[in-house]
Amino acid sequence: MHPRIDIKKIRERYFNYGVSIGDADERYTRQGLRSIAECLHDAATALGLHFKVAAISYEGRLLGHYYVANMEHQTLALAETLLGKLASLADAGMHGLQGRAVSV
């Protein structure tokens, strides 16, 4: 079982995230981070060597499973990848494809 990191945008340049495992409530949370990249790096540091892979979601929507090492060491590239997926999901939603599964 992989931990799940859920990132939430509260307002411009203000993000919160939480880490949970399975159906459990969030076990670790951080508030007031300035970017998705900062959330990823902070979560990777919190997960440490305990997990190799984590599921990442944005406001409850699963974006995929990623190596924790990439979250820590390739933070900006991964953040850009996730922002691209979010943009694609937004475009699909605008074209009436909201109900379709997203391959990640």
Buried (B, 14 or more C-beta within 10 A) or exposed (E): EBBBBBBBBEEEEEBBBBBBBEEEEBEBEBEEBEBBBBBBBBBBEBBEEEBEBBBBBBEEEEBBEBBBEBBBEBBEEBBEBBBEBBEEBEEBEEEEEEEEEEEE
